[in-house]
């Protein structure tokens, strides 16, 4: 293995890590892309850098990100009295809104990210609001639950992005230690 091939592999790993972070912003499984890229590095046997313990830690962080995203996304609305129907519709509409919002703002890269975040938040609100309307909940309470679902979705996305940043920082740190 030459020094040039090592640096090329390192550059590819870092690009995949950054792509994973970007994918997380548009509601794709970016943290898992980061884990797979890191595991591939270790499996290929490149000298230096992260080992299997790092991969295990990355898996744990990715799992925590998923759990926190789900719990925060539904937990905030649930604490305001949301029905299961509202929670499920909030999740579904949030996913659809995130995908639809990706093309919302005509700005390269930044527009896709901001549009996806706005679409996911709006979808969470709309799904919770519709779920509560379907259940016959009064208007003011529907609004509070919709707002709570939107806030929970945003907090959940931020937490998942934070775990992605931790995975990125951890794998970079392993190259220094």
N, C-alpha and C positions, 0 to 999 in steps of 0.2 A: 504494500500500500504506500503510495507516494504522498508527499506532503500536499501536493496540488489536489489529489483526489480527496484527501481528508478535508481540506478547506472547502472544496466544492460540496461535499456531503454536509458539512457544517452549515454552509450558506443555504442549502436546500432545506435542512431542518429548521433553520430560523425563519425562512420564508413560509414554511408550512405552519409554524407556530403563530406567525403574524396573520396568516390567512385564517387560522382557527379563531383568533381574537376577532377578526373582522366578521367571520361567519356567525359568531355568537351575537354580534350586534344586530344581525338581520334574522335572528331566531332560528338559525341552523345549528346543528350540533358541533359547534366549533371546539368546545373543550375536549370532546371525544376525538376530533381530528388531531388535536395537540397530543393527546395520550397515545394515539396510534403512531404518530410521527416519532414521538420519543421512544416508544417500544421498538419501532423499526430500527432506529439508530442503535439501540442497545443490542438487539437481536443480530444486526449486521456485524457486531463485534468491533466497532470503531474504537480505537484506543483513546483514553481520556474522556472526560465528561461524565455524564450521568450513567448510572447503573440500574439494575433491576429494582433497587430500593427507591430510586427516583421515580421509576415507572409506577410502582405501588403507591407512592405518595400522590402522584398525578391522578391515578385512578380514584383514590380517596377524595381528593379535592374536586374532581369532576362530579363524583357522586354527591358530595355535599352541595355543590352548585345546583345540581338538578333538584335535590330535596328542598333546599332553601327557596329556589325559584317557585317550585310547586306550592310549598307551604305559605310563602308570603303572598303568592298570587291569589290563592283561595282563602288564606287565613284572615286577611284584612277584611274581605267582604263577608266572610263567615262570622266574624266578630260583630258585624253590624246586622246580623240576622238574615243573611242571604239563604235562600233555599238551595237544595242540591241542584235543581234544574237551572237556577241562575248561575251557580258555580260552573256547571258543565257547559252551558252556553257561553259563559264568559271565557272559558278556556278555548272553546272552539272558535268563537268570533275573534279572540285575540290572535290566534294562529292565522286565521284568514286575513285579518286586518294587517298583520305584520307582512304577509306576502303581498297584499294589495298595496300597502303603503310604500313598498320598495321602489316603485316607479312613480311615486307621487310628486316628488320634488325634482325638477330637471337640472340638478347639480351633480356632476360626476362624483361618485363615491360618497361624499358627505350627504348628498340628497337621498341616496338609497338608505343610508344608515338612519338619518333623521326621519325619513318617511316611514321606514319600518318600525321604528320606535313609536312614532305618533300613531301609526296604523294599529299596532298591537294595543296601545293604551286605549284608543277609541274603540277597538273591537272588544276589549275587556269591559268597558263601560256599556257598550250597546248590548252585549250578550247578557250581562247581569240585569240590565234594565228590562230587556225583553223577557228574560226568565221570570223576573218578579211580576211583570205585567201579566204574563201567562198564568201565574199563580194567584193573581188578583190583589197584589199588594198595592197600597195607596201610593199616590204620586210622589209625595215628599220622601217617603221611605225608599221608594224605587230609586230616586235620585241619589240619596245617601249611599245606598248599596252599590249603585253604578259607579259613583265616585270612589268608593272604597275599593272596588274591584280594579279600577284604573290605577289607583295609587299602589295597590298590592302588586299589580303586574309590573309597574315601573320599578318598585323596590326589588322585586324578584329578578328582573332583568339586570339591574345594577349589581345584585349579589352574584349572579351567574358570571357577569363580566369580571367582577372582582376575583372570583375563583380562577378564571382564565388568566388574569394578570398574575396571580400567585403561581400558577403552573408555569407560565412563561418566565417569571423571575427565578423560580426554583431551578428550572432546567439550565438557565444561563449561569446561575450561581454554581452549579455542579461542574461547569467547565473551568471555573476559577479555583475551586477547592481541590 
